[in-house]
Amino acid sequence: MSERIIAFVENWVSENIHAEGYPAEGDDTQAKGFAAQCRAEALEAGIPASEIDDEFDDLTAFMSGQIQETNEREVGRQIDKDPS
């Protein structure tokens, strides 16, 4: 795996995906949008889409998982913060 591409995508995710609530079941519109944005910014950084595709079989599915994970971390943070 290309560390450069993985680092780029992981950094992109940390800067762009924030807890905003869960999408409706089966709705991958947000994940598709994030994947497209990430690809565009990667291209601007000199990383062709083909290299991202070599590292991530399904970037949309990866983004969907990141959305889920980000929301779950926020829920956990809120639970930990609640004194009751």
N, CA, C and O atoms as a printed pandas DataFrame, in Angstrom:
     atom_number atom_name residue_name chain_id  residue_number  x_coord  y_coord  z_coord
0              1         N          MET        A               1    0.836   -1.184    0.000
1              2        CA          MET        A               1    0.000    0.000    0.000
2              3         C          MET        A               1    0.883    1.250    0.000
3              4         O          MET        A               1    1.952    1.283    0.609
4              5         N          SER        A               2    0.418    2.231   -0.674
5              6        CA          SER        A               2    1.161    3.483   -0.751
6              7         C          SER        A               2    0.873    4.331    0.489
7              8         O          SER        A               2   -0.246    4.796    0.707
8              9         N          GLU        A               3    1.901    4.508    1.275
9             10        CA          GLU        A               3    1.740    5.302    2.498
10            11         C          GLU        A               3    1.330    6.735    2.182
11            12         O          GLU        A               3    0.583    7.352    2.941
12            13         N          ARG        A               4    1.813    7.258    1.076
13            14        CA          ARG        A               4    1.489    8.635    0.690
14            15         C          ARG        A               4   -0.017    8.784    0.449
15            16         O          ARG        A               4   -0.625    9.759    0.892
16            17         N          ILE        A               5   -0.601    7.839   -0.237
17            18        CA          ILE        A               5   -2.025    7.923   -0.555
18            19         C          ILE        A               5   -2.869    7.680    0.689
19            20         O          ILE        A               5   -3.844    8.393    0.929
20            21         N          ILE        A               6   -2.507    6.699    1.464
21            22        CA          ILE        A               6   -3.238    6.429    2.696
22            23         C          ILE        A               6   -3.170    7.638    3.621
23            24         O          ILE        A               6   -4.179    8.031    4.206
24            25         N          ALA        A               7   -1.995    8.224    3.757
25            26        CA          ALA        A               7   -1.837    9.410    4.611
26            27         C          ALA        A               7   -2.685   10.562    4.080
27            28         O          ALA        A               7   -3.320   11.274    4.858
28            29         N          PHE        A               8   -2.700   10.750    2.757
29            30        CA          PHE        A               8   -3.495   11.827    2.181
30            31         C          PHE        A               8   -4.973   11.629    2.507
31            32         O          PHE        A               8   -5.636   12.554    2.976
32            33         N          VAL        A               9   -5.489   10.432    2.262
33            34        CA          VAL        A               9   -6.916   10.166    2.484
34            35         C          VAL        A               9   -7.256   10.270    3.971
35            36         O          VAL        A               9   -8.276   10.861    4.327
36            37         N          GLU        A              10   -6.431    9.715    4.829
37            38        CA          GLU        A              10   -6.692    9.799    6.272
38            39         C          GLU        A              10   -6.685   11.246    6.750
39            40         O          GLU        A              10   -7.533   11.636    7.551
40            41         N          ASN        A              11   -5.745   12.036    6.272
41            42        CA          ASN        A              11   -5.693   13.449    6.630
42            43         C          ASN        A              11   -6.928   14.175    6.100
43            44         O          ASN        A              11   -7.522   14.995    6.800
44            45         N          TRP        A              12   -7.309   13.867    4.857
45            46        CA          TRP        A              12   -8.486   14.490    4.254
46            47         C          TRP        A              12   -9.720   14.177    5.096
47            48         O          TRP        A              12  -10.529   15.064    5.370
48            49         N          VAL        A              13   -9.864   12.934    5.500
49            50        CA          VAL        A              13  -11.011   12.527    6.318
50            51         C          VAL        A              13  -11.026   13.303    7.631
51            52         O          VAL        A              13  -12.069   13.815    8.039
52            53         N          SER        A              14   -9.870   13.391    8.296
53            54        CA          SER        A              14   -9.834   14.079    9.601
54            55         C          SER        A              14  -10.169   15.562    9.477
55            56         O          SER        A              14  -10.690   16.160   10.418
56            57         N          GLU        A              15   -9.875   16.154    8.330
57            58        CA          GLU        A              15  -10.161   17.575    8.134
58            59         C          GLU        A              15  -11.573   17.849    7.615
59            60         O          GLU        A              15  -12.077   18.962    7.767
60            61         N          ASN        A              16  -12.211   16.861    7.012
61            62        CA          ASN        A              16  -13.466   17.129    6.306
62            63         C          ASN        A              16  -14.697   16.380    6.794
63            64         O          ASN        A              16  -15.818   16.807    6.520
64            65         N          ILE        A              17  -14.521   15.288    7.499
65            66        CA          ILE        A              17  -15.688   14.532    7.954
66            67         C          ILE        A              17  -15.877   14.792    9.437
67            68         O          ILE        A              17  -15.008   14.492   10.256
68            69         N          HIS        A              18  -17.021   15.352    9.761
69            70        CA          HIS        A              18  -17.356   15.707   11.139
70            71         C          HIS        A              18  -18.715   15.103   11.490
71            72         O          HIS        A              18  -19.533   14.837   10.610
72            73         N          ALA        A              19  -18.941   14.895   12.764
73            74        CA          ALA        A              19  -20.212   14.327   13.215
74            75         C          ALA        A              19  -21.339   15.297   12.892
75            76         O          ALA        A              19  -21.415   16.394   13.446
76            77         N          GLU        A              20  -22.199   14.877   11.996
77            78        CA          GLU        A              20  -23.337   15.709   11.593
78            79         C          GLU        A              20  -24.632   14.906   11.607
79            80         O          GLU        A              20  -25.645   15.342   11.060
80            81         N          GLY        A              21  -24.597   13.748   12.226
81            82        CA          GLY        A              21  -25.764   12.887   12.252
82            83         C          GLY        A              21  -25.632   11.773   11.227
83            84         O          GLY        A              21  -24.824   11.835   10.300
84            85         N          TYR        A              22  -26.444   10.767   11.425
85            86        CA          TYR        A              22  -26.393    9.589   10.561
86            87         C          TYR        A              22  -27.256    9.794    9.324
87            88         O          TYR        A              22  -28.373   10.301    9.425
88            89         N          PRO        A              23  -26.746    9.405    8.157
89            90        CA          PRO        A              23  -27.586    9.473    6.951
90            91         C          PRO        A              23  -28.663    8.391    7.015
91            92         O          PRO        A              23  -28.523    7.408    7.743
92            93         N          ALA        A              24  -29.718    8.577    6.264
93            94        CA          ALA        A              24  -30.775    7.566    6.199
94            95         C          ALA        A              24  -30.182    6.261    5.690
95            96         O          ALA        A              24  -29.262    6.263    4.872
96            97         N          GLU        A              25  -30.707    5.168    6.171
97            98        CA          GLU        A              25  -30.209    3.856    5.753
98            99         C          GLU        A              25  -30.272    3.722    4.227
99           100         O          GLU        A              25  -31.301    3.988    3.606
100          101         N          GLY        A              26  -29.171    3.313    3.655
101          102        CA          GLY        A              26  -29.099    3.135    2.209
102          103         C          GLY        A              26  -28.785    4.404    1.427
103          104         O          GLY        A              26  -28.595    4.347    0.212
104          105         N          ASP        A              27  -28.727    5.541    2.100
105          106        CA          ASP        A              27  -28.429    6.815    1.428
106          107         C          ASP        A              27  -26.927    7.057    1.477
107          108         O          ASP        A              27  -26.378    7.380    2.531
108          109         N          ASP        A              28  -26.265    6.901    0.338
109          110        CA          ASP        A              28  -24.827    7.115    0.302
110          111         C          ASP        A              28  -24.449    8.412   -0.417
111          112         O          ASP        A              28  -23.320    8.573   -0.880
112          113         N          THR        A              29  -25.409    9.330   -0.502
113          114        CA          THR        A              29  -25.177   10.601   -1.183
114          115         C          THR        A              29  -24.012   11.358   -0.552
115          116         O          THR        A              29  -23.130   11.849   -1.256
116          117         N          GLN        A              30  -24.013   11.450    0.759
117          118        CA          GLN        A              30  -22.947   12.176    1.455
118          119         C          GLN        A              30  -21.593   11.498    1.241
119          120         O          GLN        A              30  -20.592   12.168    0.989
120          121         N          ALA        A              31  -21.567   10.194    1.341
121          122        CA          ALA        A              31  -20.319    9.447    1.149
122          123         C          ALA        A              31  -19.805    9.614   -0.276
123          124         O          ALA        A              31  -18.600    9.764   -0.483
124          125         N          LYS        A              32  -20.697    9.590   -1.256
125          126        CA          LYS        A              32  -20.290    9.800   -2.649
126          127         C          LYS        A              32  -19.714   11.199   -2.837
127          128         O          LYS        A              32  -18.724   11.384   -3.545
128          129         N          GLY        A              33  -20.343   12.180   -2.194
129          130        CA          GLY        A              33  -19.847   13.551   -2.273
130          131         C          GLY        A              33  -18.465   13.682   -1.662
131          132         O          GLY        A              33  -17.589   14.335   -2.230
132          133         N          PHE        A              34  -18.266   13.064   -0.507
133          134        CA          PHE        A              34  -16.953   13.102    0.130
134          135         C          PHE        A              34  -15.907   12.410   -0.742
135          136         O          PHE        A              34  -14.787   12.903   -0.877
136          137         N          ALA        A              35  -16.264   11.279   -1.328
137          138        CA          ALA        A              35  -15.322   10.560   -2.192
138          139         C          ALA        A              35  -14.927   11.427   -3.388
139          140         O          ALA        A              35  -13.754   11.490   -3.755
140          141         N          ALA        A              36  -15.898   12.084   -3.984
141          142        CA          ALA        A              36  -15.613   12.946   -5.142
142          143         C          ALA        A              36  -14.721   14.121   -4.736
143          144         O          ALA        A              36  -13.775   14.463   -5.445
144          145         N          GLN        A              37  -15.029   14.737   -3.587
145          146        CA          GLN        A              37  -14.209   15.855   -3.095
146          147         C          GLN        A              37  -12.783   15.403   -2.834
147          148         O          GLN        A              37  -11.828   16.079   -3.215
148          149         N          CYS        A              38  -12.646   14.262   -2.183
149          150        CA          CYS        A              38  -11.324   13.734   -1.852
150          151         C          CYS        A              38  -10.533   13.464   -3.126
151          152         O          CYS        A              38   -9.355   13.811   -3.209
152          153         N          ARG        A              39  -11.169   12.849   -4.116
153          154        CA          ARG        A              39  -10.501   12.575   -5.389
154          155         C          ARG        A              39  -10.046   13.882   -6.056
155          156         O          ARG        A              39   -8.929   13.967   -6.567
156          157         N          ALA        A              40  -10.910   14.885   -6.045
157          158        CA          ALA        A              40  -10.577   16.166   -6.680
158          159         C          ALA        A              40   -9.390   16.823   -5.988
159          160         O          ALA        A              40   -8.484   17.330   -6.650
160          161         N          GLU        A              41   -9.391   16.816   -4.658
161          162        CA          GLU        A              41   -8.294   17.428   -3.928
162          163         C          GLU        A              41   -7.015   16.607   -4.068
163          164         O          GLU        A              41   -5.916   17.162   -4.074
164          165         N          ALA        A              42   -7.154   15.295   -4.179
165          166        CA          ALA        A              42   -5.980   14.449   -4.412
166          167         C          ALA        A              42   -5.359   14.783   -5.765
167          168         O          ALA        A              42   -4.139   14.883   -5.893
168          169         N          LEU        A              43   -6.208   14.953   -6.764
169          170        CA          LEU        A              43   -5.716   15.291   -8.098
170          171         C          LEU        A              43   -4.964   16.620   -8.066
171          172         O          LEU        A              43   -3.914   16.758   -8.694
172          173         N          GLU        A              44   -5.505   17.596   -7.333
173          174        CA          GLU        A              44   -4.836   18.887   -7.188
174          175         C          GLU        A              44   -3.469   18.730   -6.508
175          176         O          GLU        A              44   -2.541   19.498   -6.762
176          177         N          ALA        A              45   -3.369   17.717   -5.642
177          178        CA          ALA        A              45   -2.118   17.466   -4.928
178          179         C          ALA        A              45   -1.177   16.552   -5.722
179          180         O          ALA        A              45   -0.114   16.165   -5.235
180          181         N          GLY        A              46   -1.585   16.214   -6.950
181          182        CA          GLY        A              46   -0.732   15.393   -7.793
182          183         C          GLY        A              46   -0.934   13.902   -7.650
183          184         O          GLY        A              46   -0.093   13.116   -8.084
184          185         N          ILE        A              47   -2.041   13.504   -7.045
185          186        CA          ILE        A              47   -2.346   12.084   -6.862
186          187         C          ILE        A              47   -3.484   11.720   -7.805
187          188         O          ILE        A              47   -4.615   12.158   -7.597
188          189         N          PRO        A              48   -3.210   10.928   -8.837
189          190        CA          PRO        A              48   -4.267   10.566   -9.777
190          191         C          PRO        A              48   -5.299    9.622   -9.147
191          192         O          PRO        A              48   -4.986    8.855   -8.236
192          193         N          ALA        A              49   -6.517    9.697   -9.647
193          194        CA          ALA        A              49   -7.605    8.851   -9.142
194          195         C          ALA        A              49   -7.244    7.374   -9.231
195          196         O          ALA        A              49   -7.640    6.587   -8.372
196          197         N          SER        A              50   -6.504    6.996  -10.251
197          198        CA          SER        A              50   -6.129    5.581  -10.407
198          199         C          SER        A              50   -5.304    5.083   -9.227
199          200         O          SER        A              50   -5.416    3.919   -8.844
200          201         N          GLU        A              51   -4.478    5.951   -8.647
201          202        CA          GLU        A              51   -3.685    5.549   -7.485
202          203         C          GLU        A              51   -4.569    5.388   -6.255
203          204         O          GLU        A              51   -4.349    4.488   -5.444
204          205         N          ILE        A              52   -5.564    6.253   -6.113
205          206        CA          ILE        A              52   -6.501    6.104   -5.001
206          207         C          ILE        A              52   -7.279    4.803   -5.172
207          208         O          ILE        A              52   -7.491    4.070   -4.205
208          209         N          ASP        A              53   -7.705    4.517   -6.402
209          210        CA          ASP        A              53   -8.451    3.286   -6.670
210          211         C          ASP        A              53   -7.607    2.045   -6.388
211          212         O          ASP        A              53   -8.141    1.013   -5.983
212          213         N          ASP        A              54   -6.295    2.138   -6.598
213          214        CA          ASP        A              54   -5.417    1.012   -6.292
214          215         C          ASP        A              54   -5.356    0.736   -4.789
215          216         O          ASP        A              54   -5.192   -0.410   -4.371
216          217         N          GLU        A              55   -5.488    1.781   -3.988
217          218        CA          GLU        A              55   -5.391    1.636   -2.531
218          219         C          GLU        A              55   -6.740    1.394   -1.855
219          220         O          GLU        A              55   -6.822    0.696   -0.845
220          221         N          PHE        A              56   -7.777    1.967   -2.413
221          222        CA          PHE        A              56   -9.116    1.864   -1.822
222          223         C          PHE        A              56  -10.043    1.258   -2.866
223          224         O          PHE        A              56  -10.386    1.912   -3.852
224          225         N          ASP        A              57  -10.451    0.005   -2.652
225          226        CA          ASP        A              57  -11.318   -0.682   -3.608
226          227         C          ASP        A              57  -12.595    0.102   -3.869
227          228         O          ASP        A              57  -13.063    0.178   -5.005
228          229         N          ASP        A              58  -13.156    0.685   -2.817
229          230        CA          ASP        A              58  -14.415    1.424   -2.932
230          231         C          ASP        A              58  -14.329    2.635   -2.007
231          232         O          ASP        A              58  -14.646    2.546   -0.821
232          233         N          LEU        A              59  -13.899    3.766   -2.561
233          234        CA          LEU        A              59  -13.705    4.969   -1.745
234          235         C          LEU        A              59  -15.019    5.441   -1.130
235          236         O          LEU        A              59  -15.027    5.949   -0.009
236          237         N          THR        A              60  -16.125    5.280   -1.847
237          238        CA          THR        A              60  -17.422    5.668   -1.287
238          239         C          THR        A              60  -17.745    4.843   -0.052
239          240         O          THR        A              60  -18.191    5.394    0.955
240          241         N          ALA        A              61  -17.530    3.544   -0.109
241          242        CA          ALA        A              61  -17.778    2.681    1.054
242          243         C          ALA        A              61  -16.847    3.056    2.205
243          244         O          ALA        A              61  -17.257    3.038    3.366
244          245         N          PHE        A              62  -15.597    3.394    1.890
245          246        CA          PHE        A              62  -14.662    3.826    2.919
246          247         C          PHE        A              62  -15.171    5.094    3.592
247          248         O          PHE        A              62  -15.158    5.203    4.818
248          249         N          MET        A              63  -15.618    6.049    2.784
249          250        CA          MET        A              63  -16.135    7.302    3.332
250          251         C          MET        A              63  -17.380    7.046    4.178
251          252         O          MET        A              63  -17.557    7.664    5.228
252          253         N          SER        A              64  -18.225    6.153    3.733
253          254        CA          SER        A              64  -19.421    5.801    4.507
254          255         C          SER        A              64  -19.030    5.257    5.879
255          256         O          SER        A              64  -19.634    5.615    6.891
256          257         N          GLY        A              65  -18.028    4.400    5.906
257          258        CA          GLY        A              65  -17.535    3.873    7.181
258          259         C          GLY        A              65  -16.957    4.960    8.065
259          260         O          GLY        A              65  -17.118    4.925    9.285
260          261         N          GLN        A              66  -16.288    5.922    7.457
261          262        CA          GLN        A              66  -15.710    7.027    8.224
262          263         C          GLN        A              66  -16.793    7.935    8.803
263          264         O          GLN        A              66  -16.660    8.433    9.920
264          265         N          ILE        A              67  -17.860    8.147    8.042
265          266        CA          ILE        A              67  -18.997    8.930    8.541
266          267         C          ILE        A              67  -19.584    8.231    9.761
267          268         O          ILE        A              67  -19.827    8.860   10.791
268          269         N          GLN        A              68  -19.806    6.940    9.640
269          270        CA          GLN        A              68  -20.367    6.146   10.739
270          271         C          GLN        A              68  -19.457    6.216   11.959
271          272         O          GLN        A              68  -19.919    6.465   13.073
272          273         N          GLU        A              69  -18.181    5.998   11.747
273          274        CA          GLU        A              69  -17.224    6.003   12.850
274          275         C          GLU        A              69  -17.158    7.371   13.535
275          276         O          GLU        A              69  -17.097    7.445   14.762
276          277         N          THR        A              70  -17.170    8.432   12.765
277          278        CA          THR        A              70  -17.126    9.777   13.324
278          279         C          THR        A              70  -18.362   10.053   14.173
279          280         O          THR        A              70  -18.261   10.626   15.258
280          281         N          ASN        A              71  -19.510    9.652   13.686
281          282        CA          ASN        A              71  -20.743    9.843   14.451
282          283         C          ASN        A              71  -20.745    9.006   15.725
283          284         O          ASN        A              71  -21.197    9.471   16.771
284          285         N          GLU        A              72  -20.246    7.778   15.647
285          286        CA          GLU        A              72  -20.193    6.923   16.837
286          287         C          GLU        A              72  -19.247    7.490   17.890
287          288         O          GLU        A              72  -19.541    7.436   19.084
288          289         N          ARG        A              73  -18.109    8.033   17.450
289          290        CA          ARG        A              73  -17.189    8.669   18.410
290          291         C          ARG        A              73  -17.860    9.844   19.105
291          292         O          ARG        A              73  -17.687   10.041   20.308
292          293         N          GLU        A              74  -18.629   10.629   18.345
293          294        CA          GLU        A              74  -19.312   11.777   18.941
294          295         C          GLU        A              74  -20.369   11.328   19.928
295          296         O          GLU        A              74  -20.506   11.927   20.995
296          297         N          VAL        A              75  -21.114   10.299   19.602
297          298        CA          VAL        A              75  -22.120    9.770   20.535
298          299         C          VAL        A              75  -21.419    9.302   21.809
299          300         O          VAL        A              75  -21.885    9.593   22.911
300          301         N          GLY        A              76  -20.322    8.591   21.673
301          302        CA          GLY        A              76  -19.566    8.135   22.839
302          303         C          GLY        A              76  -19.051    9.297   23.668
303          304         O          GLY        A              76  -19.063    9.245   24.897
304          305         N          ARG        A              77  -18.601   10.339   22.996
305          306        CA          ARG        A              77  -18.102   11.535   23.702
306          307         C          ARG        A              77  -19.230   12.193   24.483
307          308         O          ARG        A              77  -19.034   12.630   25.617
308          309         N          GLN        A              78  -20.399   12.261   23.883
309          310        CA          GLN        A              78  -21.555   12.867   24.549
310          311         C          GLN        A              78  -21.994   12.049   25.752
311          312         O          GLN        A              78  -22.368   12.608   26.784
312          313         N          ILE        A              79  -21.951   10.727   25.624
313          314        CA          ILE        A              79  -22.324    9.841   26.735
314          315         C          ILE        A              79  -21.332   10.008   27.878
315          316         O          ILE        A              79  -21.730   10.100   29.039
316          317         N          ASP        A              80  -20.040   10.047   27.551
317          318        CA          ASP        A              80  -19.017   10.215   28.574
318          319         C          ASP        A              80  -19.129   11.560   29.273
319          320         O          ASP        A              80  -18.791   11.680   30.451
320          321         N          LYS        A              81  -19.592   12.555   28.567
321          322        CA          LYS        A              81  -19.724   13.913   29.093
322          323         C          LYS        A              81  -20.940   14.068   30.011
323          324         O          LYS        A              81  -20.948   14.921   30.898
324          325         N          ASP        A              82  -21.973   13.232   29.790
325          326        CA          ASP        A              82  -23.225   13.330   30.548
326          327         C          ASP        A              82  -22.999   12.821   31.978
327          328         O          ASP        A              82  -22.654   11.655   32.171
328          329         N          PRO        A              83  -23.192   13.691   32.981
329          330        CA          PRO        A              83  -22.923   13.303   34.365
330          331         C          PRO        A              83  -23.987   12.410   34.995
331          332         O          PRO        A              83  -23.779   11.918   36.104
332          333         N          SER        A              84  -25.113   12.184   34.334
333          334        CA          SER        A              84  -26.175   11.396   34.977
334          335         C          SER        A              84  -25.961    9.962   34.897
335          336         O          SER        A              84  -26.777    9.187   35.396
